[in-house]
Each structure stands twice: as C-alpha cells, then as structure tokens.
Amino acid sequence: MGDVLVKKGTVSDGRIAKLEVELHGLGTRIIDRDTALAWMKDGHSLVPVVGGQRGTALQLVELPGDEPAWSIRTDNAPEGSDTLGELPPA
C-alpha cells in the first residue's frame, strides 16, 4: 500500500472523469475513475496536493442499496457523486 499524490482532477456528471496522479519514483500519469476505485479498494491512499500542501485523503464511500456502489469524496458523505475539493482541473 502506498500514497498516491493527486495533483489534478476532473469531475463530469458527478463522477470522476480523470485524475492526474504521481507515484513516488514513477512520475505523473492520468488514471480514470475505475482505476482510482481499484487502487483505493486495494488499500492505496489517494492524497490531494494543492500548492505543495497535502490535503485529507480521498474517501471511498460505500452507498446503501442492493449492489455495492461507491463514491469518492473528500467529506465521507454517503452521496452518489464524487468530489475532489480544491484540486485544479486535469
């Protein structure tokens, strides 16, 4: 498990469209929402970085219902949309 630094992100229609992330020693890459969900389920922390300051890690929130549904949020609220806080657009 490791920290994944999130430098930029784009939310479209209430869902993350893409995140610009940096992995220590591997440089920057762009990932989609499915990849972000998979990494978070595997125990990796996605940590927003704005102006060189680390923010609170993004939260993987399980939504109530018959099938597991997930949102990625900065506030851990059980709402069906993703949020990225103050990140600039990717």
PyMOL Python script that loads the backbone (N, CA, C, O; Angstrom):
from pymol import cmd

cmd.read_pdbstr("""\
ATOM      1  N   MET A   1       0.848  -1.168   0.000  1.00  0.00           N
ATOM      2  CA  MET A   1       0.000   0.000   0.000  1.00  0.00           C
ATOM      3  C   MET A   1       0.893   1.232   0.000  1.00  0.00           C
ATOM      4  O   MET A   1       1.984   1.238   0.570  1.00  0.00           O
ATOM      5  N   GLY A   2       0.399   2.265  -0.653  1.00  0.00           N
ATOM      6  CA  GLY A   2       1.187   3.475  -0.707  1.00  0.00           C
ATOM      7  C   GLY A   2       0.337   4.705  -0.934  1.00  0.00           C
ATOM      8  O   GLY A   2      -0.854   4.630  -1.236  1.00  0.00           O
ATOM      9  N   ASP A   3       0.997   5.840  -0.778  1.00  0.00           N
ATOM     10  CA  ASP A   3       0.349   7.106  -1.061  1.00  0.00           C
ATOM     11  C   ASP A   3       0.442   7.407  -2.545  1.00  0.00           C
ATOM     12  O   ASP A   3       1.509   7.299  -3.150  1.00  0.00           O
ATOM     13  N   VAL A   4      -0.676   7.780  -3.117  1.00  0.00           N
ATOM     14  CA  VAL A   4      -0.750   8.246  -4.492  1.00  0.00           C
ATOM     15  C   VAL A   4      -1.106   9.723  -4.400  1.00  0.00           C
ATOM     16  O   VAL A   4      -2.181  10.074  -3.914  1.00  0.00           O
ATOM     17  N   LEU A   5      -0.213  10.588  -4.862  1.00  0.00           N
ATOM     18  CA  LEU A   5      -0.456  12.021  -4.790  1.00  0.00           C
ATOM     19  C   LEU A   5      -1.331  12.445  -5.958  1.00  0.00           C
ATOM     20  O   LEU A   5      -0.998  12.188  -7.115  1.00  0.00           O
ATOM     21  N   VAL A   6      -2.446  13.092  -5.659  1.00  0.00           N
ATOM     22  CA  VAL A   6      -3.383  13.542  -6.682  1.00  0.00           C
ATOM     23  C   VAL A   6      -3.132  15.025  -6.921  1.00  0.00           C
ATOM     24  O   VAL A   6      -3.364  15.849  -6.036  1.00  0.00           O
ATOM     25  N   LYS A   7      -2.656  15.367  -8.126  1.00  0.00           N
ATOM     26  CA  LYS A   7      -2.285  16.741  -8.458  1.00  0.00           C
ATOM     27  C   LYS A   7      -3.421  17.521  -9.099  1.00  0.00           C
ATOM     28  O   LYS A   7      -3.563  18.720  -8.856  1.00  0.00           O
ATOM     29  N   LYS A   8      -4.237  16.850  -9.922  1.00  0.00           N
ATOM     30  CA  LYS A   8      -5.343  17.489 -10.624  1.00  0.00           C
ATOM     31  C   LYS A   8      -6.453  16.465 -10.809  1.00  0.00           C
ATOM     32  O   LYS A   8      -6.213  15.260 -10.744  1.00  0.00           O
ATOM     33  N   GLY A   9      -7.660  16.946 -11.037  1.00  0.00           N
ATOM     34  CA  GLY A   9      -8.765  16.033 -11.266  1.00  0.00           C
ATOM     35  C   GLY A   9      -9.913  16.707 -11.973  1.00  0.00           C
ATOM     36  O   GLY A   9     -10.085  17.923 -11.889  1.00  0.00           O
ATOM     37  N   THR A  10     -10.697  15.910 -12.672  1.00  0.00           N
ATOM     38  CA  THR A  10     -11.862  16.402 -13.380  1.00  0.00           C
ATOM     39  C   THR A  10     -13.065  15.546 -13.018  1.00  0.00           C
ATOM     40  O   THR A  10     -13.016  14.318 -13.097  1.00  0.00           O
ATOM     41  N   VAL A  11     -14.158  16.217 -12.615  1.00  0.00           N
ATOM     42  CA  VAL A  11     -15.425  15.547 -12.333  1.00  0.00           C
ATOM     43  C   VAL A  11     -16.402  15.959 -13.418  1.00  0.00           C
ATOM     44  O   VAL A  11     -16.558  17.146 -13.708  1.00  0.00           O
ATOM     45  N   SER A  12     -17.063  14.970 -14.018  1.00  0.00           N
ATOM     46  CA  SER A  12     -18.059  15.221 -15.051  1.00  0.00           C
ATOM     47  C   SER A  12     -19.320  14.442 -14.714  1.00  0.00           C
ATOM     48  O   SER A  12     -19.254  13.240 -14.455  1.00  0.00           O
ATOM     49  N   ASP A  13     -20.457  15.107 -14.713  1.00  0.00           N
ATOM     50  CA  ASP A  13     -21.740  14.483 -14.379  1.00  0.00           C
ATOM     51  C   ASP A  13     -21.704  13.773 -13.027  1.00  0.00           C
ATOM     52  O   ASP A  13     -22.290  12.703 -12.864  1.00  0.00           O
ATOM     53  N   GLY A  14     -21.012  14.376 -12.061  1.00  0.00           N
ATOM     54  CA  GLY A  14     -20.977  13.830 -10.711  1.00  0.00           C
ATOM     55  C   GLY A  14     -20.028  12.671 -10.493  1.00  0.00           C
ATOM     56  O   GLY A  14     -20.026  12.068  -9.420  1.00  0.00           O
ATOM     57  N   ARG A  15     -19.222  12.349 -11.491  1.00  0.00           N
ATOM     58  CA  ARG A  15     -18.263  11.236 -11.372  1.00  0.00           C
ATOM     59  C   ARG A  15     -16.877  11.708 -11.807  1.00  0.00           C
ATOM     60  O   ARG A  15     -16.743  12.539 -12.706  1.00  0.00           O
ATOM     61  N   ILE A  16     -15.872  11.176 -11.168  1.00  0.00           N
ATOM     62  CA  ILE A  16     -14.510  11.492 -11.581  1.00  0.00           C
ATOM     63  C   ILE A  16     -14.313  11.013 -13.009  1.00  0.00           C
ATOM     64  O   ILE A  16     -14.605   9.862 -13.334  1.00  0.00           O
ATOM     65  N   ALA A  17     -13.822  11.894 -13.849  1.00  0.00           N
ATOM     66  CA  ALA A  17     -13.506  11.527 -15.233  1.00  0.00           C
ATOM     67  C   ALA A  17     -12.038  11.127 -15.339  1.00  0.00           C
ATOM     68  O   ALA A  17     -11.701  10.119 -15.960  1.00  0.00           O
ATOM     69  N   LYS A  18     -11.167  11.933 -14.724  1.00  0.00           N
ATOM     70  CA  LYS A  18      -9.743  11.596 -14.742  1.00  0.00           C
ATOM     71  C   LYS A  18      -9.033  12.277 -13.583  1.00  0.00           C
ATOM     72  O   LYS A  18      -9.453  13.327 -13.097  1.00  0.00           O
ATOM     73  N   LEU A  19      -7.952  11.653 -13.158  1.00  0.00           N
ATOM     74  CA  LEU A  19      -7.097  12.190 -12.118  1.00  0.00           C
ATOM     75  C   LEU A  19      -5.665  12.181 -12.619  1.00  0.00           C
ATOM     76  O   LEU A  19      -5.211  11.203 -13.212  1.00  0.00           O
ATOM     77  N   GLU A  20      -4.961  13.267 -12.379  1.00  0.00           N
ATOM     78  CA  GLU A  20      -3.526  13.292 -12.641  1.00  0.00           C
ATOM     79  C   GLU A  20      -2.850  12.936 -11.323  1.00  0.00           C
ATOM     80  O   GLU A  20      -2.974  13.666 -10.340  1.00  0.00           O
ATOM     81  N   VAL A  21      -2.143  11.826 -11.304  1.00  0.00           N
ATOM     82  CA  VAL A  21      -1.541  11.327 -10.069  1.00  0.00           C
ATOM     83  C   VAL A  21      -0.040  11.181 -10.234  1.00  0.00           C
ATOM     84  O   VAL A  21       0.481  11.077 -11.345  1.00  0.00           O
ATOM     85  N   GLU A  22       0.635  11.176  -9.104  1.00  0.00           N
ATOM     86  CA  GLU A  22       2.079  10.985  -9.095  1.00  0.00           C
ATOM     87  C   GLU A  22       2.415   9.876  -8.106  1.00  0.00           C
ATOM     88  O   GLU A  22       1.990   9.898  -6.951  1.00  0.00           O
ATOM     89  N   LEU A  23       3.175   8.924  -8.580  1.00  0.00           N
ATOM     90  CA  LEU A  23       3.643   7.824  -7.744  1.00  0.00           C
ATOM     91  C   LEU A  23       5.134   8.033  -7.491  1.00  0.00           C
ATOM     92  O   LEU A  23       5.890   8.319  -8.420  1.00  0.00           O
ATOM     93  N   HIS A  24       5.553   7.892  -6.241  1.00  0.00           N
ATOM     94  CA  HIS A  24       6.943   8.131  -5.884  1.00  0.00           C
ATOM     95  C   HIS A  24       7.891   7.347  -6.790  1.00  0.00           C
ATOM     96  O   HIS A  24       7.815   6.122  -6.883  1.00  0.00           O
ATOM     97  N   GLY A  25       8.766   8.067  -7.440  1.00  0.00           N
ATOM     98  CA  GLY A  25       9.770   7.447  -8.293  1.00  0.00           C
ATOM     99  C   GLY A  25       9.286   7.043  -9.674  1.00  0.00           C
ATOM    100  O   GLY A  25      10.087   6.589 -10.492  1.00  0.00           O
ATOM    101  N   LEU A  26       7.987   7.197  -9.959  1.00  0.00           N
ATOM    102  CA  LEU A  26       7.453   6.765 -11.247  1.00  0.00           C
ATOM    103  C   LEU A  26       6.899   7.914 -12.079  1.00  0.00           C
ATOM    104  O   LEU A  26       6.527   7.708 -13.234  1.00  0.00           O
ATOM    105  N   GLY A  27       6.837   9.107 -11.525  1.00  0.00           N
ATOM    106  CA  GLY A  27       6.349  10.242 -12.294  1.00  0.00           C
ATOM    107  C   GLY A  27       4.842  10.327 -12.338  1.00  0.00           C
ATOM    108  O   GLY A  27       4.132   9.610 -11.633  1.00  0.00           O
ATOM    109  N   THR A  28       4.369  11.229 -13.192  1.00  0.00           N
ATOM    110  CA  THR A  28       2.947  11.549 -13.296  1.00  0.00           C
ATOM    111  C   THR A  28       2.267  10.683 -14.338  1.00  0.00           C
ATOM    112  O   THR A  28       2.859  10.343 -15.362  1.00  0.00           O
ATOM    113  N   ARG A  29       1.017  10.328 -14.068  1.00  0.00           N
ATOM    114  CA  ARG A  29       0.184   9.610 -15.036  1.00  0.00           C
ATOM    115  C   ARG A  29      -1.273  10.017 -14.832  1.00  0.00           C
ATOM    116  O   ARG A  29      -1.641  10.548 -13.785  1.00  0.00           O
ATOM    117  N   ILE A  30      -2.083   9.762 -15.838  1.00  0.00           N
ATOM    118  CA  ILE A  30      -3.516  10.042 -15.781  1.00  0.00           C
ATOM    119  C   ILE A  30      -4.240   8.707 -15.594  1.00  0.00           C
ATOM    120  O   ILE A  30      -3.985   7.737 -16.309  1.00  0.00           O
ATOM    121  N   ILE A  31      -5.157   8.684 -14.607  1.00  0.00           N
ATOM    122  CA  ILE A  31      -5.967   7.479 -14.387  1.00  0.00           C
ATOM    123  C   ILE A  31      -7.443   7.852 -14.473  1.00  0.00           C
ATOM    124  O   ILE A  31      -7.810   9.020 -14.343  1.00  0.00           O
ATOM    125  N   ASP A  32      -8.281   6.847 -14.694  1.00  0.00           N
ATOM    126  CA  ASP A  32      -9.727   7.071 -14.728  1.00  0.00           C
ATOM    127  C   ASP A  32     -10.345   6.649 -13.393  1.00  0.00           C
ATOM    128  O   ASP A  32      -9.648   6.181 -12.492  1.00  0.00           O
ATOM    129  N   ARG A  33     -11.644   6.820 -13.285  1.00  0.00           N
ATOM    130  CA  ARG A  33     -12.356   6.529 -12.044  1.00  0.00           C
ATOM    131  C   ARG A  33     -12.256   5.048 -11.666  1.00  0.00           C
ATOM    132  O   ARG A  33     -12.060   4.723 -10.495  1.00  0.00           O
ATOM    133  N   ASP A  34     -12.389   4.159 -12.637  1.00  0.00           N
ATOM    134  CA  ASP A  34     -12.308   2.726 -12.334  1.00  0.00           C
ATOM    135  C   ASP A  34     -10.956   2.363 -11.730  1.00  0.00           C
ATOM    136  O   ASP A  34     -10.881   1.561 -10.798  1.00  0.00           O
ATOM    137  N   THR A  35      -9.904   2.947 -12.255  1.00  0.00           N
ATOM    138  CA  THR A  35      -8.564   2.689 -11.712  1.00  0.00           C
ATOM    139  C   THR A  35      -8.447   3.254 -10.304  1.00  0.00           C
ATOM    140  O   THR A  35      -7.900   2.601  -9.416  1.00  0.00           O
ATOM    141  N   ALA A  36      -8.958   4.469 -10.094  1.00  0.00           N
ATOM    142  CA  ALA A  36      -8.921   5.067  -8.755  1.00  0.00           C
ATOM    143  C   ALA A  36      -9.669   4.189  -7.750  1.00  0.00           C
ATOM    144  O   ALA A  36      -9.171   3.944  -6.651  1.00  0.00           O
ATOM    145  N   LEU A  37     -10.862   3.714  -8.122  1.00  0.00           N
ATOM    146  CA  LEU A  37     -11.626   2.830  -7.237  1.00  0.00           C
ATOM    147  C   LEU A  37     -10.843   1.557  -6.924  1.00  0.00           C
ATOM    148  O   LEU A  37     -10.773   1.142  -5.767  1.00  0.00           O
ATOM    149  N   ALA A  38     -10.261   0.944  -7.933  1.00  0.00           N
ATOM    150  CA  ALA A  38      -9.499  -0.295  -7.732  1.00  0.00           C
ATOM    151  C   ALA A  38      -8.317  -0.067  -6.799  1.00  0.00           C
ATOM    152  O   ALA A  38      -8.071  -0.869  -5.898  1.00  0.00           O
ATOM    153  N   TRP A  39      -7.592   1.013  -7.010  1.00  0.00           N
ATOM    154  CA  TRP A  39      -6.444   1.302  -6.153  1.00  0.00           C
ATOM    155  C   TRP A  39      -6.891   1.546  -4.716  1.00  0.00           C
ATOM    156  O   TRP A  39      -6.248   1.070  -3.780  1.00  0.00           O
ATOM    157  N   MET A  40      -7.989   2.285  -4.529  1.00  0.00           N
ATOM    158  CA  MET A  40      -8.465   2.558  -3.176  1.00  0.00           C
ATOM    159  C   MET A  40      -8.945   1.273  -2.504  1.00  0.00           C
ATOM    160  O   MET A  40      -8.692   1.072  -1.316  1.00  0.00           O
ATOM    161  N   LYS A  41      -9.629   0.406  -3.239  1.00  0.00           N
ATOM    162  CA  LYS A  41     -10.074  -0.876  -2.672  1.00  0.00           C
ATOM    163  C   LYS A  41      -8.890  -1.763  -2.297  1.00  0.00           C
ATOM    164  O   LYS A  41      -8.992  -2.593  -1.393  1.00  0.00           O
ATOM    165  N   ASP A  42      -7.762  -1.584  -2.997  1.00  0.00           N
ATOM    166  CA  ASP A  42      -6.545  -2.335  -2.676  1.00  0.00           C
ATOM    167  C   ASP A  42      -5.783  -1.730  -1.496  1.00  0.00           C
ATOM    168  O   ASP A  42      -4.763  -2.271  -1.070  1.00  0.00           O
ATOM    169  N   GLY A  43      -6.277  -0.612  -0.972  1.00  0.00           N
ATOM    170  CA  GLY A  43      -5.673  -0.023   0.218  1.00  0.00           C
ATOM    171  C   GLY A  43      -4.756   1.154  -0.017  1.00  0.00           C
ATOM    172  O   GLY A  43      -4.143   1.644   0.932  1.00  0.00           O
ATOM    173  N   HIS A  44      -4.638   1.625  -1.243  1.00  0.00           N
ATOM    174  CA  HIS A  44      -3.796   2.789  -1.517  1.00  0.00           C
ATOM    175  C   HIS A  44      -4.529   4.062  -1.116  1.00  0.00           C
ATOM    176  O   HIS A  44      -5.749   4.148  -1.259  1.00  0.00           O
ATOM    177  N   SER A  45      -3.798   5.045  -0.619  1.00  0.00           N
ATOM    178  CA  SER A  45      -4.363   6.334  -0.245  1.00  0.00           C
ATOM    179  C   SER A  45      -4.173   7.312  -1.388  1.00  0.00           C
ATOM    180  O   SER A  45      -3.054   7.503  -1.864  1.00  0.00           O
ATOM    181  N   LEU A  46      -5.251   7.932  -1.831  1.00  0.00           N
ATOM    182  CA  LEU A  46      -5.185   8.983  -2.836  1.00  0.00           C
ATOM    183  C   LEU A  46      -5.230  10.307  -2.086  1.00  0.00           C
ATOM    184  O   LEU A  46      -6.254  10.678  -1.511  1.00  0.00           O
ATOM    185  N   VAL A  47      -4.100  11.015  -2.101  1.00  0.00           N
ATOM    186  CA  VAL A  47      -3.928  12.211  -1.285  1.00  0.00           C
ATOM    187  C   VAL A  47      -3.833  13.440  -2.176  1.00  0.00           C
ATOM    188  O   VAL A  47      -2.861  13.585  -2.918  1.00  0.00           O
ATOM    189  N   PRO A  48      -4.829  14.336  -2.121  1.00  0.00           N
ATOM    190  CA  PRO A  48      -4.757  15.565  -2.903  1.00  0.00           C
ATOM    191  C   PRO A  48      -3.600  16.448  -2.439  1.00  0.00           C
ATOM    192  O   PRO A  48      -3.335  16.566  -1.243  1.00  0.00           O
ATOM    193  N   VAL A  49      -2.920  17.062  -3.395  1.00  0.00           N
ATOM    194  CA  VAL A  49      -1.842  18.001  -3.099  1.00  0.00           C
ATOM    195  C   VAL A  49      -2.158  19.293  -3.837  1.00  0.00           C
ATOM    196  O   VAL A  49      -2.224  19.315  -5.066  1.00  0.00           O
ATOM    197  N   VAL A  50      -2.354  20.373  -3.077  1.00  0.00           N
ATOM    198  CA  VAL A  50      -2.673  21.677  -3.656  1.00  0.00           C
ATOM    199  C   VAL A  50      -1.656  22.680  -3.130  1.00  0.00           C
ATOM    200  O   VAL A  50      -1.501  22.849  -1.920  1.00  0.00           O
ATOM    201  N   GLY A  51      -0.967  23.342  -4.049  1.00  0.00           N
ATOM    202  CA  GLY A  51       0.032  24.326  -3.643  1.00  0.00           C
ATOM    203  C   GLY A  51       1.143  23.737  -2.804  1.00  0.00           C
ATOM    204  O   GLY A  51       1.687  24.411  -1.928  1.00  0.00           O
ATOM    205  N   GLY A  52       1.486  22.484  -3.062  1.00  0.00           N
ATOM    206  CA  GLY A  52       2.549  21.816  -2.317  1.00  0.00           C
ATOM    207  C   GLY A  52       2.122  21.268  -0.961  1.00  0.00           C
ATOM    208  O   GLY A  52       2.930  20.648  -0.270  1.00  0.00           O
ATOM    209  N   GLN A  53       0.874  21.483  -0.568  1.00  0.00           N
ATOM    210  CA  GLN A  53       0.374  21.012   0.720  1.00  0.00           C
ATOM    211  C   GLN A  53      -0.496  19.774   0.545  1.00  0.00           C
ATOM    212  O   GLN A  53      -1.403  19.749  -0.288  1.00  0.00           O
ATOM    213  N   ARG A  54      -0.205  18.743   1.346  1.00  0.00           N
ATOM    214  CA  ARG A  54      -1.023  17.525   1.324  1.00  0.00           C
ATOM    215  C   ARG A  54      -2.344  17.792   2.025  1.00  0.00           C
ATOM    216  O   ARG A  54      -2.381  18.361   3.116  1.00  0.00           O
ATOM    217  N   GLY A  55      -3.433  17.369   1.378  1.00  0.00           N
ATOM    218  CA  GLY A  55      -4.753  17.501   1.971  1.00  0.00           C
ATOM    219  C   GLY A  55      -5.193  16.187   2.591  1.00  0.00           C
ATOM    220  O   GLY A  55      -4.415  15.238   2.685  1.00  0.00           O
ATOM    221  N   THR A  56      -6.431  16.144   3.007  1.00  0.00           N
ATOM    222  CA  THR A  56      -7.019  14.922   3.550  1.00  0.00           C
ATOM    223  C   THR A  56      -7.219  13.920   2.426  1.00  0.00           C
ATOM    224  O   THR A  56      -7.673  14.283   1.341  1.00  0.00           O
ATOM    225  N   ALA A  57      -6.887  12.679   2.676  1.00  0.00           N
ATOM    226  CA  ALA A  57      -7.019  11.634   1.658  1.00  0.00           C
ATOM    227  C   ALA A  57      -8.460  11.531   1.179  1.00  0.00           C
ATOM    228  O   ALA A  57      -9.402  11.733   1.945  1.00  0.00           O
ATOM    229  N   LEU A  58      -8.611  11.214  -0.098  1.00  0.00           N
ATOM    230  CA  LEU A  58      -9.942  10.971  -0.641  1.00  0.00           C
ATOM    231  C   LEU A  58     -10.525   9.741   0.040  1.00  0.00           C
ATOM    232  O   LEU A  58      -9.802   8.803   0.375  1.00  0.00           O
ATOM    233  N   GLN A  59     -11.834   9.754   0.241  1.00  0.00           N
ATOM    234  CA  GLN A  59     -12.521   8.678   0.945  1.00  0.00           C
ATOM    235  C   GLN A  59     -13.323   7.825  -0.034  1.00  0.00           C
ATOM    236  O   GLN A  59     -13.996   8.352  -0.920  1.00  0.00           O
ATOM    237  N   LEU A  60     -13.250   6.527   0.130  1.00  0.00           N
ATOM    238  CA  LEU A  60     -14.061   5.585  -0.634  1.00  0.00           C
ATOM    239  C   LEU A  60     -15.326   5.331   0.196  1.00  0.00           C
ATOM    240  O   LEU A  60     -15.261   4.737   1.273  1.00  0.00           O
ATOM    241  N   VAL A  61     -16.469   5.785  -0.311  1.00  0.00           N
ATOM    242  CA  VAL A  61     -17.721   5.730   0.446  1.00  0.00           C
ATOM    243  C   VAL A  61     -18.653   4.713  -0.199  1.00  0.00           C
ATOM    244  O   VAL A  61     -19.024   4.843  -1.365  1.00  0.00           O
ATOM    245  N   GLU A  62     -19.027   3.693   0.581  1.00  0.00           N
ATOM    246  CA  GLU A  62     -19.991   2.709   0.092  1.00  0.00           C
ATOM    247  C   GLU A  62     -21.394   3.276   0.252  1.00  0.00           C
ATOM    248  O   GLU A  62     -21.762   3.764   1.320  1.00  0.00           O
ATOM    249  N   LEU A  63     -22.168   3.206  -0.819  1.00  0.00           N
ATOM    250  CA  LEU A  63     -23.523   3.739  -0.818  1.00  0.00           C
ATOM    251  C   LEU A  63     -24.520   2.625  -0.534  1.00  0.00           C
ATOM    252  O   LEU A  63     -24.319   1.494  -0.975  1.00  0.00           O
ATOM    253  N   PRO A  64     -25.599   2.926   0.198  1.00  0.00           N
ATOM    254  CA  PRO A  64     -26.598   1.899   0.504  1.00  0.00           C
ATOM    255  C   PRO A  64     -27.333   1.457  -0.752  1.00  0.00           C
ATOM    256  O   PRO A  64     -27.517   2.233  -1.690  1.00  0.00           O
ATOM    257  N   GLY A  65     -27.747   0.208  -0.751  1.00  0.00           N
ATOM    258  CA  GLY A  65     -28.507  -0.325  -1.874  1.00  0.00           C
ATOM    259  C   GLY A  65     -28.289  -1.817  -2.003  1.00  0.00           C
ATOM    260  O   GLY A  65     -27.552  -2.418  -1.221  1.00  0.00           O
ATOM    261  N   ASP A  66     -28.939  -2.415  -3.000  1.00  0.00           N
ATOM    262  CA  ASP A  66     -28.832  -3.854  -3.208  1.00  0.00           C
ATOM    263  C   ASP A  66     -27.443  -4.275  -3.668  1.00  0.00           C
ATOM    264  O   ASP A  66     -26.937  -5.313  -3.241  1.00  0.00           O
ATOM    265  N   GLU A  67     -26.829  -3.484  -4.528  1.00  0.00           N
ATOM    266  CA  GLU A  67     -25.490  -3.793  -5.018  1.00  0.00           C
ATOM    267  C   GLU A  67     -24.518  -2.772  -4.455  1.00  0.00           C
ATOM    268  O   GLU A  67     -24.883  -1.608  -4.285  1.00  0.00           O
ATOM    269  N   PRO A  68     -23.297  -3.178  -4.164  1.00  0.00           N
ATOM    270  CA  PRO A  68     -22.342  -2.179  -3.697  1.00  0.00           C
ATOM    271  C   PRO A  68     -22.113  -1.116  -4.772  1.00  0.00           C
ATOM    272  O   PRO A  68     -21.791  -1.418  -5.921  1.00  0.00           O
ATOM    273  N   ALA A  69     -22.290   0.115  -4.362  1.00  0.00           N
ATOM    274  CA  ALA A  69     -21.987   1.256  -5.211  1.00  0.00           C
ATOM    275  C   ALA A  69     -21.069   2.170  -4.407  1.00  0.00           C
ATOM    276  O   ALA A  69     -21.157   2.228  -3.180  1.00  0.00           O
ATOM    277  N   TRP A  70     -20.207   2.868  -5.093  1.00  0.00           N
ATOM    278  CA  TRP A  70     -19.178   3.648  -4.421  1.00  0.00           C
ATOM    279  C   TRP A  70     -19.144   5.078  -4.927  1.00  0.00           C
ATOM    280  O   TRP A  70     -19.444   5.351  -6.090  1.00  0.00           O
ATOM    281  N   SER A  71     -18.772   5.985  -4.033  1.00  0.00           N
ATOM    282  CA  SER A  71     -18.425   7.334  -4.438  1.00  0.00           C
ATOM    283  C   SER A  71     -17.054   7.639  -3.844  1.00  0.00           C
ATOM    284  O   SER A  71     -16.632   7.032  -2.859  1.00  0.00           O
ATOM    285  N   ILE A  72     -16.379   8.584  -4.462  1.00  0.00           N
ATOM    286  CA  ILE A  72     -15.076   9.048  -3.983  1.00  0.00           C
ATOM    287  C   ILE A  72     -15.283  10.495  -3.568  1.00  0.00           C
ATOM    288  O   ILE A  72     -15.641  11.344  -4.385  1.00  0.00           O
ATOM    289  N   ARG A  73     -15.054  10.764  -2.291  1.00  0.00           N
ATOM    290  CA  ARG A  73     -15.394  12.083  -1.754  1.00  0.00           C
ATOM    291  C   ARG A  73     -14.310  12.578  -0.810  1.00  0.00           C
ATOM    292  O   ARG A  73     -13.476  11.811  -0.331  1.00  0.00           O
ATOM    293  N   THR A  74     -14.346  13.874  -0.559  1.00  0.00           N
ATOM    294  CA  THR A  74     -13.441  14.465   0.413  1.00  0.00           C
ATOM    295  C   THR A  74     -14.088  14.579   1.786  1.00  0.00           C
ATOM    296  O   THR A  74     -13.400  14.864   2.766  1.00  0.00           O
ATOM    297  N   ASP A  75     -15.408  14.361   1.877  1.00  0.00           N
ATOM    298  CA  ASP A  75     -16.118  14.585   3.143  1.00  0.00           C
ATOM    299  C   ASP A  75     -16.769  13.327   3.715  1.00  0.00           C
ATOM    300  O   ASP A  75     -17.448  13.411   4.738  1.00  0.00           O
ATOM    301  N   ASN A  76     -16.585  12.183   3.097  1.00  0.00           N
ATOM    302  CA  ASN A  76     -17.112  10.902   3.573  1.00  0.00           C
ATOM    303  C   ASN A  76     -18.642  10.858   3.641  1.00  0.00           C
ATOM    304  O   ASN A  76     -19.200   9.980   4.298  1.00  0.00           O
ATOM    305  N   ALA A  77     -19.321  11.784   2.978  1.00  0.00           N
ATOM    306  CA  ALA A  77     -20.789  11.800   2.976  1.00  0.00           C
ATOM    307  C   ALA A  77     -21.313  10.696   2.055  1.00  0.00           C
ATOM    308  O   ALA A  77     -20.768  10.490   0.970  1.00  0.00           O
ATOM    309  N   PRO A  78     -22.364   9.984   2.474  1.00  0.00           N
ATOM    310  CA  PRO A  78     -22.912   8.904   1.648  1.00  0.00           C
ATOM    311  C   PRO A  78     -23.801   9.453   0.524  1.00  0.00           C
ATOM    312  O   PRO A  78     -24.999   9.173   0.484  1.00  0.00           O
ATOM    313  N   GLU A  79     -23.217  10.222  -0.372  1.00  0.00           N
ATOM    314  CA  GLU A  79     -23.921  10.803  -1.501  1.00  0.00           C
ATOM    315  C   GLU A  79     -23.422  10.161  -2.792  1.00  0.00           C
ATOM    316  O   GLU A  79     -22.264   9.753  -2.881  1.00  0.00           O
ATOM    317  N   GLY A  80     -24.283  10.076  -3.774  1.00  0.00           N
ATOM    318  CA  GLY A  80     -23.968   9.380  -5.017  1.00  0.00           C
ATOM    319  C   GLY A  80     -23.191  10.187  -6.032  1.00  0.00           C
ATOM    320  O   GLY A  80     -23.358   9.985  -7.235  1.00  0.00           O
ATOM    321  N   SER A  81     -22.342  11.101  -5.577  1.00  0.00           N
ATOM    322  CA  SER A  81     -21.499  11.859  -6.503  1.00  0.00           C
ATOM    323  C   SER A  81     -20.100  11.976  -5.922  1.00  0.00           C
ATOM    324  O   SER A  81     -19.914  11.923  -4.706  1.00  0.00           O
ATOM    325  N   ASP A  82     -19.120  12.134  -6.799  1.00  0.00           N
ATOM    326  CA  ASP A  82     -17.726  12.273  -6.384  1.00  0.00           C
ATOM    327  C   ASP A  82     -17.403  13.743  -6.150  1.00  0.00           C
ATOM    328  O   ASP A  82     -17.992  14.618  -6.785  1.00  0.00           O
ATOM    329  N   THR A  83     -16.469  14.017  -5.239  1.00  0.00           N
ATOM    330  CA  THR A  83     -15.953  15.365  -5.035  1.00  0.00           C
ATOM    331  C   THR A  83     -14.447  15.310  -4.903  1.00  0.00           C
ATOM    332  O   THR A  83     -13.885  14.325  -4.423  1.00  0.00           O
ATOM    333  N   LEU A  84     -13.805  16.371  -5.330  1.00  0.00           N
ATOM    334  CA  LEU A  84     -12.336  16.436  -5.254  1.00  0.00           C
ATOM    335  C   LEU A  84     -11.840  17.646  -4.471  1.00  0.00           C
ATOM    336  O   LEU A  84     -10.636  17.900  -4.433  1.00  0.00           O
ATOM    337  N   GLY A  85     -12.721  18.374  -3.863  1.00  0.00           N
ATOM    338  CA  GLY A  85     -12.294  19.527  -3.086  1.00  0.00           C
ATOM    339  C   GLY A  85     -11.718  20.612  -3.967  1.00  0.00           C
ATOM    340  O   GLY A  85     -12.347  21.031  -4.939  1.00  0.00           O
ATOM    341  N   GLU A  86     -10.530  21.067  -3.635  1.00  0.00           N
ATOM    342  CA  GLU A  86      -9.919  22.234  -4.265  1.00  0.00           C
ATOM    343  C   GLU A  86      -8.934  21.902  -5.380  1.00  0.00           C
ATOM    344  O   GLU A  86      -8.161  22.768  -5.789  1.00  0.00           O
ATOM    345  N   LEU A  87      -8.946  20.687  -5.872  1.00  0.00           N
ATOM    346  CA  LEU A  87      -7.984  20.317  -6.923  1.00  0.00           C
ATOM    347  C   LEU A  87      -8.250  21.080  -8.216  1.00  0.00           C
ATOM    348  O   LEU A  87      -9.404  21.280  -8.596  1.00  0.00           O
ATOM    349  N   PRO A  88      -7.176  21.511  -8.896  1.00  0.00           N
ATOM    350  CA  PRO A  88      -7.369  22.132 -10.210  1.00  0.00           C
ATOM    351  C   PRO A  88      -7.786  21.079 -11.242  1.00  0.00           C
ATOM    352  O   PRO A  88      -7.533  19.891 -11.043  1.00  0.00           O
ATOM    353  N   PRO A  89      -8.423  21.501 -12.343  1.00  0.00           N
ATOM    354  CA  PRO A  89      -8.860  20.533 -13.352  1.00  0.00           C
ATOM    355  C   PRO A  89      -7.693  19.867 -14.073  1.00  0.00           C
ATOM    356  O   PRO A  89      -6.669  20.490 -14.353  1.00  0.00           O
ATOM    357  N   ALA A  90      -7.880  18.592 -14.361  1.00  0.00           N
ATOM    358  CA  ALA A  90      -6.853  17.815 -15.086  1.00  0.00           C
ATOM    359  C   ALA A  90      -7.068  17.959 -16.576  1.00  0.00           C
ATOM    360  O   ALA A  90      -6.317  17.388 -17.366  1.00  0.00           O
TER     361      ALA A  90
END
""", "prot")
cmd.dss("prot")
cmd.show_as("cartoon", "prot")
cmd.util.cbc("prot")
cmd.orient("prot")
